[in-house]
Amino acid sequence: MAANDGDRAARRRRRLLWSGVLALVGLLLLVVGLTVADGATAWIEVIAAILVLVVSYALQHVARRETVYRPDDRR
């Protein structure tokens, strides 16, 4: 049981790490798309940034949901 809990915790940390990295990339793309890029390139970057931010949010949601709704094996 302890190994399973350790795997679950490691998986949660890994998902939260990836969601943070994706959030930073998404925000960077959004800033570049809104300030530096011009024309169609700006729209492509803004849309890509929004998609990356949504994926980041989904990863956070999955990691948190797995923590809150995990089965209680100690009963």
Secondary structure, 3 states (H helix, E strand, C coil): CHHHHHHHHHHHHHHHHHHHHHHHHHHHHHHHHHHCCCCHHHHHHHHHHHHHHHHHHHHHHHHHHHHHCCCCCCC
